[in-house]
């Protein structure tokens, strides 16, 4: 006989046990997921959910290589690239209205320059060059060889719309310069067609709806049934394909990384070459590139914050070496003499042109950024009543100067004293020669000397401890140039670094420099193709 009470008790116990196990399971699941949410992502591991896509506006004629490189980039780094194609001018209008997106590739640098003027693009990197040509069917059945042939009654022509496509704008400019535009425009309006993108022009020639079209030479490899006819009129024009980083980008560092990838000679530009483009000299690809910057000590106060800003935005490392320019140029010569593989600077900003000129064969694209004066620095109050260089020749005077073989201030001091005819007499009172300009003013501030010949900019930070006496001599001026090494593997990155410095008038003036670059020069620089 079965004991029903015992059986009921067992069932109740089993139900309670199952419920408890289920509750423990739920509790364990919740705790596990809470722990999982708070667990830090291991550095370097890919968090696929955190990969934010980049939005790229791209001229339609550049589609094949860009599409290939974008897919390759996503595969390597997990960052999706969303691309919208269209005419260069049409895309620029969309960017101007929408104020969204990360990157913009135009088929003509004029559109990038216009985007800069509108404040839509900050950085830009060149990719390739293109030239307009006449596109006809293989064999050239209509025997088209010159612009005059576009005016024939038996020839139908397709042109890019000048208000939409870069090829259309370039065509109009070239034909206007040659005196053909009005007649060609009228003929095309009557018998031909204007298209919003260069691929649409090429397609019309391909299917035979027109006899000829003006396209970029890089378009023809995509159409094996077409051939190019070059003319002197169109050969006069060149389109520079550039990628710009939009000011609307919420992730500019990631956008710049893709732009560097696309424009690198061993990554993106290989795809451009394969597709028939004439590429520019690209940088060597590095995910986090490092450039070496040799910088004369006098410039430090002006450039130090700029370097940090540049590193953060670009996602790069700038290895900066501050020192006297004599020491810096000596290090350059040692590296060259020993034919070492690395270590030579990518960029150099000298304290004065004197030291850049001594190594000018190794550098290019030098520009004068700023200047400062050599002054006499004396302890606050000027108890020795020093008023001129002549006063430094008095018996018992203690003077500090820069060492001419190690720093620019030493060279300028020697040249100034020689120009004023007091070199030997002042040098008799020199008790300290420093290796860099930065070491001179502290000798005055601490009372170690009665006077020092120093840069005016170096005295500014110690203005509560030192006074300055100006020197009325043309030789007492230092001009600071910036230059890029010919051997650098990152010339485009170097140029963007230079542009950062060139836009920093306020920082240089706050540091006591006279800024040399006029606004017109900076604008020209911004509109440069390279």
C-alpha positions as CSV (number, residue, x, y, z in Angstrom):
1,X,0.0,0.0,0.0
2,X,1.4,3.4,-1.0
3,X,1.6,6.1,1.7
4,X,-0.1,9.1,0.0
5,X,1.0,11.6,2.7
6,X,4.6,10.5,2.2
7,X,4.2,10.7,-1.6
8,X,2.8,14.3,-1.3
9,X,5.6,15.4,0.9
10,X,8.2,14.0,-1.5
11,X,6.5,15.8,-4.4
12,X,6.4,19.1,-2.5
13,X,10.1,18.7,-1.7
14,X,11.0,17.9,-5.3
15,X,9.1,21.0,-6.5
16,X,10.8,23.2,-4.0
17,X,14.2,21.8,-5.0
18,X,13.5,22.3,-8.8
19,X,12.4,25.9,-8.1
20,X,15.5,26.6,-6.1
21,X,17.7,25.3,-8.8
22,X,15.9,27.4,-11.4
23,X,16.3,30.5,-9.3
24,X,20.0,29.8,-8.8
25,X,20.3,29.4,-12.6
26,X,18.6,32.7,-13.3
27,X,20.7,34.4,-10.6
28,X,23.9,32.9,-12.0
29,X,23.0,34.1,-15.5
30,X,22.3,37.6,-14.3
31,X,25.6,37.8,-12.3
32,X,27.5,36.4,-15.3
33,X,26.2,39.0,-17.6
34,X,26.7,41.8,-15.1
35,X,30.3,40.7,-14.8
36,X,30.6,40.4,-18.6
37,X,29.4,44.0,-19.0
38,X,31.9,45.4,-16.5
39,X,34.8,43.3,-17.8
40,X,37.3,45.6,-19.6
41,X,38.0,44.9,-23.3
42,X,41.6,43.7,-23.7
43,X,43.8,46.3,-25.3
44,X,44.3,45.5,-28.9
45,X,41.4,43.1,-29.2
46,X,38.7,43.9,-31.7
47,X,35.4,45.0,-30.3
48,X,33.2,44.6,-33.4
49,X,30.3,46.4,-31.9
50,X,32.4,49.5,-31.3
51,X,33.6,49.9,-34.9
52,X,32.0,53.1,-36.2
53,X,31.7,53.3,-40.0
54,X,33.1,56.2,-42.0
55,X,31.0,58.0,-44.6
56,X,32.8,58.9,-47.8
57,X,31.6,61.1,-50.7
58,X,33.4,60.0,-53.8
59,X,33.5,61.3,-57.4
60,X,31.9,58.7,-59.6
61,X,35.0,58.4,-61.9
62,X,37.1,57.3,-59.0
63,X,34.8,54.4,-58.0
64,X,36.8,51.3,-59.0
65,X,40.0,51.8,-56.9
66,X,38.2,53.4,-54.0
67,X,35.7,50.6,-53.7
68,X,38.5,48.0,-53.8
69,X,40.6,49.8,-51.2
70,X,37.6,50.4,-48.9
71,X,36.8,46.7,-48.8
72,X,40.4,45.9,-48.1
73,X,40.6,48.4,-45.3
74,X,37.4,47.1,-43.7
75,X,38.9,43.5,-43.9
76,X,42.1,44.6,-42.2
77,X,40.8,47.0,-39.6
78,X,37.1,46.2,-39.2
79,X,36.0,49.8,-40.1
80,X,33.1,49.8,-42.7
81,X,33.3,52.6,-45.3
82,X,30.0,53.8,-46.6
83,X,30.4,55.4,-50.0
84,X,28.1,57.8,-51.9
85,X,29.1,58.4,-55.5
86,X,28.3,61.4,-57.7
87,X,29.7,64.4,-59.5
88,X,32.3,66.3,-57.6
89,X,30.3,69.5,-57.5
90,X,27.0,67.7,-56.7
91,X,28.7,66.0,-53.8
92,X,30.2,69.2,-52.6
93,X,26.8,70.8,-52.6
94,X,25.4,67.9,-50.5
95,X,28.2,68.3,-48.0
96,X,27.7,72.0,-47.8
97,X,24.0,71.6,-47.1
98,X,24.1,68.5,-44.9
99,X,27.3,69.3,-42.9
100,X,27.7,65.5,-42.3
101,X,30.1,62.8,-43.3
102,X,33.8,62.1,-42.8
103,X,35.6,62.2,-46.2
104,X,35.4,63.7,-49.6
105,X,37.2,62.6,-52.8
106,X,37.0,65.1,-55.7
107,X,38.3,64.5,-59.2
108,X,39.7,68.0,-59.3
109,X,41.6,69.8,-56.6
110,X,39.6,73.0,-57.3
111,X,36.7,71.4,-55.5
112,X,38.8,70.6,-52.5
113,X,40.1,74.2,-52.4
114,X,36.5,75.4,-52.6
115,X,35.6,73.1,-49.8
116,X,38.5,74.5,-47.7
117,X,37.3,78.1,-48.4
118,X,33.8,77.1,-47.2
119,X,35.3,75.6,-44.0
120,X,34.1,72.1,-45.0
121,X,37.6,70.4,-45.3
122,X,40.5,70.6,-43.0
123,X,43.2,68.3,-44.3
124,X,43.7,67.1,-47.9
125,X,46.0,64.5,-49.4
126,X,46.7,64.1,-53.1
127,X,46.1,60.7,-54.8
128,X,46.5,60.8,-58.5
129,X,46.5,63.0,-61.6
130,X,44.1,62.7,-64.5
131,X,44.0,64.4,-68.0
132,X,40.9,64.9,-70.2
133,X,40.8,63.1,-73.5
134,X,38.3,62.4,-76.3
135,X,36.8,58.9,-75.9
136,X,35.7,57.2,-79.1
137,X,34.9,53.6,-80.1
138,X,37.8,51.3,-81.0
139,X,39.1,52.1,-84.4
140,X,37.7,55.7,-84.3
141,X,35.0,55.1,-86.9
142,X,34.1,58.8,-87.2
143,X,37.7,59.8,-87.7
144,X,37.7,62.3,-84.8
145,X,41.1,63.8,-84.0
146,X,40.6,67.4,-82.9
147,X,38.1,69.7,-81.0
148,X,37.0,71.1,-84.4
149,X,35.5,67.6,-85.1
150,X,33.1,68.0,-82.3
151,X,31.4,70.8,-84.3
152,X,30.7,68.5,-87.3
153,X,27.0,67.9,-88.2
154,X,27.6,64.1,-88.3
155,X,29.1,64.0,-84.8
156,X,27.1,63.7,-81.6
157,X,29.0,64.5,-78.4
158,X,28.5,63.8,-74.6
159,X,30.1,66.2,-72.1
160,X,30.1,66.3,-68.4
161,X,27.8,68.9,-66.9
162,X,30.1,71.8,-65.8
163,X,27.8,72.4,-62.8
164,X,27.9,68.8,-61.6
165,X,31.1,67.0,-62.6
166,X,34.8,67.8,-62.4
167,X,35.3,66.7,-66.0
168,X,32.6,69.1,-67.2
169,X,34.1,72.0,-65.3
170,X,37.6,71.2,-66.7
171,X,36.3,70.8,-70.2
172,X,34.5,74.2,-70.1
173,X,37.6,75.9,-68.8
174,X,39.9,74.4,-71.4
175,X,37.6,75.1,-74.3
176,X,37.0,78.6,-73.1
177,X,40.7,79.3,-73.0
178,X,41.0,77.9,-76.6
179,X,38.0,79.9,-77.9
180,X,35.8,76.8,-78.6
181,X,33.3,76.7,-75.7
182,X,30.4,78.7,-77.0
183,X,30.2,76.8,-80.3
184,X,30.8,73.4,-78.7
185,X,28.2,74.1,-76.0
186,X,25.6,75.2,-78.6
187,X,26.3,72.1,-80.8
188,X,26.1,69.7,-77.8
189,X,22.9,71.3,-76.6
190,X,21.3,70.7,-80.0
191,X,22.6,67.3,-81.0
192,X,24.4,65.8,-78.0
193,X,24.0,65.5,-74.2
194,X,25.4,66.8,-70.9
195,X,25.8,64.1,-68.2
196,X,26.2,64.5,-64.4
197,X,29.2,62.1,-64.1
198,X,32.1,60.9,-66.2
199,X,31.1,57.2,-66.2
200,X,27.7,58.2,-67.8
201,X,29.6,60.1,-70.6
202,X,31.7,57.0,-71.3
203,X,28.6,54.7,-71.2
204,X,26.9,56.9,-73.8
205,X,29.9,56.4,-76.2
206,X,30.0,52.7,-75.4
207,X,26.3,52.1,-76.3
208,X,26.6,54.3,-79.4
209,X,24.1,57.0,-78.4
210,X,26.9,59.5,-79.1
211,X,30.1,59.3,-81.2
212,X,32.5,61.0,-78.8
213,X,32.7,62.1,-75.2
214,X,35.3,64.0,-73.0
215,X,36.4,61.8,-70.1
216,X,39.4,61.4,-67.9
217,X,42.2,59.3,-69.3
218,X,41.9,57.1,-66.2
219,X,38.3,56.2,-67.2
220,X,39.3,54.4,-70.4
221,X,40.8,51.2,-68.9
222,X,37.3,50.4,-67.6
223,X,36.0,50.5,-71.2
224,X,38.0,48.1,-73.4
225,X,35.8,48.9,-76.4
226,X,36.8,52.6,-76.3
227,X,40.0,54.4,-77.1
228,X,41.5,57.8,-76.3
229,X,42.2,60.6,-78.7
230,X,44.5,63.2,-77.2
231,X,44.4,66.8,-78.4
232,X,46.7,69.8,-77.5
233,X,43.7,71.7,-76.2
234,X,42.7,69.1,-73.6
235,X,46.3,68.1,-72.8
236,X,46.7,71.6,-71.3
237,X,44.5,70.5,-68.3
238,X,45.2,68.2,-65.4
239,X,42.8,67.1,-62.6
240,X,44.4,66.3,-59.3
241,X,42.4,63.7,-57.4
242,X,42.5,64.4,-53.7
243,X,40.9,63.1,-50.5
244,X,39.8,65.6,-47.9
245,X,38.9,65.1,-44.2
246,X,35.6,66.9,-43.5
247,X,35.3,69.2,-40.6
248,X,31.9,67.5,-39.9
249,X,33.7,64.2,-39.0
250,X,33.0,63.0,-35.5
251,X,36.0,60.7,-35.7
252,X,38.7,62.7,-37.5
253,X,41.5,60.5,-36.4
254,X,39.9,57.4,-37.9
255,X,39.1,59.4,-41.0
256,X,42.7,60.5,-41.3
257,X,43.9,57.0,-40.9
258,X,41.8,55.8,-43.8
259,X,42.9,58.8,-45.9
260,X,46.6,57.9,-45.1
261,X,45.8,54.2,-46.1
262,X,44.2,55.2,-49.4
263,X,47.1,57.6,-50.2
264,X,49.9,55.3,-49.2
265,X,52.2,54.1,-52.0
266,X,52.2,50.5,-50.7
267,X,48.4,50.2,-50.0
268,X,45.8,52.4,-51.7
269,X,47.8,53.8,-54.5
270,X,48.6,50.3,-55.8
271,X,44.9,49.9,-56.7
272,X,44.9,53.3,-58.4
273,X,47.9,52.3,-60.5
274,X,46.3,49.0,-61.4
275,X,43.2,50.9,-62.7
276,X,45.3,53.1,-64.9
277,X,45.7,56.2,-62.8
278,X,48.9,58.3,-62.7
279,X,49.6,58.3,-59.0
280,X,51.5,60.8,-57.0
281,X,54.4,60.1,-54.6
282,X,52.6,58.5,-51.6
283,X,53.8,58.0,-48.0
284,X,54.8,54.6,-46.8
285,X,52.0,52.9,-44.9
286,X,52.2,52.6,-41.1
287,X,49.1,52.2,-38.9
288,X,50.7,54.6,-36.4
289,X,53.5,56.4,-38.3
290,X,56.4,58.0,-36.5
291,X,58.2,61.1,-37.8
292,X,61.3,62.6,-36.3
293,X,61.4,66.4,-35.9
294,X,64.7,68.1,-35.2
295,X,63.9,71.5,-33.6
296,X,66.2,74.3,-32.6
297,X,65.7,75.1,-28.9
298,X,64.5,78.6,-29.5
299,X,61.4,77.3,-31.1
300,X,60.3,75.1,-28.3
301,X,57.8,77.4,-26.6
302,X,56.0,78.0,-29.8
303,X,55.7,74.5,-31.2
304,X,55.4,72.2,-28.1
305,X,51.6,72.5,-27.8
306,X,51.2,72.3,-31.6
307,X,53.0,68.9,-31.7
308,X,50.7,67.5,-29.1
309,X,47.6,68.7,-31.0
310,X,48.9,67.2,-34.2
311,X,49.8,63.8,-32.7
312,X,46.3,63.6,-31.1
313,X,44.3,64.5,-34.3
314,X,46.5,62.5,-36.7
315,X,47.0,59.4,-34.4
316,X,50.7,59.6,-35.0
317,X,53.9,60.0,-33.0
318,X,56.3,63.0,-33.5
319,X,59.7,62.2,-32.0
320,X,61.0,65.6,-31.3
321,X,64.6,66.4,-30.6
322,X,65.3,69.8,-29.1
323,X,68.9,71.1,-29.1
324,X,71.3,73.7,-30.4
325,X,71.3,73.7,-34.2
326,X,75.1,73.0,-34.3
327,X,74.5,69.8,-32.4
328,X,71.5,68.9,-34.5
329,X,73.3,69.4,-37.8
330,X,76.3,67.5,-36.5
331,X,74.1,64.6,-35.7
332,X,72.6,64.7,-39.2
333,X,76.1,64.5,-40.7
334,X,77.0,61.6,-38.5
335,X,73.9,59.7,-39.6
336,X,74.7,60.4,-43.2
337,X,78.4,59.6,-42.9
338,X,77.7,56.3,-41.3
339,X,74.9,55.5,-43.8
340,X,72.6,54.5,-41.0
341,X,69.1,53.2,-42.0
342,X,67.2,55.4,-39.7
343,X,67.4,58.3,-37.3
344,X,67.7,61.1,-39.9
345,X,64.9,63.7,-39.3
346,X,61.8,63.9,-41.4
347,X,61.5,67.6,-40.7
348,X,63.8,70.3,-39.3
349,X,63.0,73.7,-37.9
350,X,66.2,75.7,-37.4
351,X,66.9,78.6,-35.0
352,X,68.2,80.5,-38.0
353,X,68.8,80.0,-41.8
354,X,72.5,79.7,-41.2
355,X,72.2,76.1,-40.0
356,X,69.6,75.1,-42.5
357,X,71.8,76.3,-45.3
358,X,74.6,74.1,-44.0
359,X,72.5,71.0,-44.7
360,X,70.3,72.3,-47.5
361,X,71.2,69.5,-49.9
362,X,69.3,67.0,-47.7
363,X,66.1,69.1,-47.4
364,X,63.3,70.6,-49.6
365,X,60.3,72.9,-49.4
366,X,61.8,75.2,-46.8
367,X,59.8,78.2,-45.7
368,X,60.6,81.0,-43.2
369,X,58.1,80.8,-40.4
370,X,59.2,83.4,-37.9
371,X,62.0,85.6,-36.6
372,X,63.3,87.0,-33.3
373,X,66.0,89.4,-32.2
374,X,69.3,88.9,-30.3
375,X,69.2,91.2,-27.2
376,X,71.4,91.9,-24.2
377,X,69.8,90.2,-21.2
378,X,70.7,91.7,-17.8
379,X,69.5,91.1,-14.2
380,X,66.3,92.9,-13.2
381,X,67.1,96.5,-12.5
382,X,70.2,96.6,-14.7
383,X,72.5,97.6,-11.7
384,X,75.5,97.7,-14.1
385,X,73.7,100.2,-16.3
386,X,74.4,98.3,-19.5
387,X,73.1,100.2,-22.5
388,X,75.0,98.8,-25.5
389,X,77.4,96.2,-26.7
390,X,80.2,98.6,-25.9
391,X,79.4,98.3,-22.2
392,X,80.1,94.6,-22.4
393,X,83.8,95.4,-23.0
394,X,84.3,97.1,-19.6
395,X,86.8,95.5,-17.3
396,X,85.4,93.0,-14.9
397,X,82.1,92.5,-16.8
398,X,80.9,88.9,-16.8
399,X,79.3,87.9,-20.0
400,X,77.6,84.7,-21.3
401,X,77.3,83.7,-24.9
402,X,76.3,80.7,-27.0
403,X,78.9,78.4,-28.3
404,X,79.1,79.0,-32.1
405,X,79.9,75.4,-33.0
406,X,76.9,74.1,-31.1
407,X,74.1,76.6,-31.5
408,X,72.8,79.4,-33.7
409,X,72.8,82.0,-31.0
410,X,76.5,81.5,-30.8
411,X,76.9,82.1,-34.5
412,X,74.7,85.2,-34.5
413,X,76.5,86.6,-31.5
414,X,79.8,86.2,-33.2
415,X,78.5,87.8,-36.4
416,X,76.9,90.7,-34.5
417,X,80.0,91.4,-32.4
418,X,82.2,91.3,-35.5
419,X,79.8,93.6,-37.4
420,X,79.9,96.1,-34.6
421,X,83.7,95.9,-34.2
422,X,83.7,94.7,-30.6
423,X,84.2,90.9,-30.9
424,X,87.7,90.6,-29.4
425,X,87.0,93.0,-26.5
426,X,83.7,91.4,-25.5
427,X,85.1,87.8,-25.7
428,X,87.7,88.8,-23.2
429,X,84.9,89.1,-20.6
430,X,83.0,85.9,-21.6
431,X,82.9,83.6,-18.6
432,X,80.3,81.1,-20.0
433,X,79.5,79.6,-23.4
434,X,76.4,77.5,-23.5
435,X,75.4,74.7,-25.9
436,X,71.9,76.0,-26.5
437,X,70.1,79.3,-26.4
438,X,67.8,78.1,-23.6
439,X,70.7,77.9,-21.2
440,X,71.7,81.6,-21.5
441,X,68.9,83.5,-19.8
442,X,69.1,81.3,-16.6
443,X,72.7,82.4,-16.1
444,X,71.4,86.0,-15.9
445,X,68.3,85.2,-13.8
446,X,70.5,83.5,-11.2
447,X,73.1,86.3,-11.1
448,X,75.9,84.1,-12.5
449,X,76.7,86.7,-15.1
450,X,76.2,90.4,-15.6
451,X,74.8,90.0,-19.1
452,X,74.1,87.5,-21.8
453,X,73.5,87.8,-25.5
454,X,70.2,85.8,-25.9
455,X,67.1,85.6,-28.0
456,X,64.3,88.0,-27.1
457,X,61.9,85.1,-27.0
458,X,63.9,83.3,-24.3
459,X,63.8,86.4,-22.1
460,X,60.0,86.5,-22.1
461,X,59.5,83.6,-19.7
462,X,61.9,85.2,-17.2
463,X,60.7,88.8,-17.6
464,X,60.2,89.1,-13.8
465,X,63.9,88.4,-13.3
466,X,65.6,90.0,-16.3
467,X,65.6,93.2,-18.4
468,X,66.5,93.4,-22.0
469,X,68.5,96.0,-24.1
470,X,67.9,96.0,-27.8
471,X,70.8,95.8,-30.3
472,X,70.6,98.0,-33.3
473,X,72.3,95.8,-35.8
474,X,71.0,93.9,-38.9
475,X,73.1,91.0,-37.9
476,X,71.2,90.6,-34.6
477,X,68.2,88.8,-36.2
478,X,67.4,85.1,-36.3
479,X,65.0,83.7,-38.9
480,X,63.4,80.3,-38.2
481,X,62.8,78.1,-41.4
482,X,61.0,74.8,-41.6
483,X,62.0,72.2,-44.1
484,X,61.2,68.6,-45.1
485,X,63.9,65.9,-45.6
486,X,64.2,64.6,-49.1
487,X,64.7,61.1,-47.6
488,X,61.4,61.1,-45.6
489,X,59.0,58.3,-46.1
490,X,56.1,60.5,-44.9
491,X,56.3,63.7,-46.9
492,X,52.5,64.1,-47.0
493,X,52.3,63.7,-43.3
494,X,55.3,66.2,-43.0
495,X,53.4,68.7,-45.1
496,X,50.3,68.5,-42.9
497,X,52.6,69.0,-39.9
498,X,54.0,72.0,-41.6
499,X,50.5,73.3,-42.2
500,X,49.8,73.0,-38.5
501,X,52.7,75.2,-37.7
502,X,51.9,77.6,-40.5
503,X,48.4,78.2,-39.1
504,X,49.8,79.0,-35.6
505,X,50.4,82.7,-35.8
506,X,49.0,83.3,-32.3
507,X,51.2,80.6,-30.6
508,X,54.3,82.2,-32.1
509,X,53.4,85.7,-31.2
510,X,52.5,84.7,-27.7
511,X,56.0,83.2,-27.4
512,X,57.5,86.5,-28.5
513,X,58.2,85.8,-32.2
514,X,57.4,87.9,-35.2
515,X,55.4,85.6,-37.4
516,X,56.5,85.9,-41.0
517,X,53.9,84.0,-43.0
518,X,51.2,86.4,-44.4
519,X,47.6,85.2,-44.7
520,X,48.0,85.2,-48.5
521,X,50.9,82.8,-48.2
522,X,48.9,80.5,-45.9
523,X,46.0,80.5,-48.3
524,X,48.3,79.6,-51.2
525,X,49.7,76.9,-49.1
526,X,46.3,75.5,-48.2
527,X,45.4,75.4,-52.0
528,X,48.6,73.6,-52.9
529,X,48.1,70.3,-54.7
530,X,50.9,68.6,-52.7
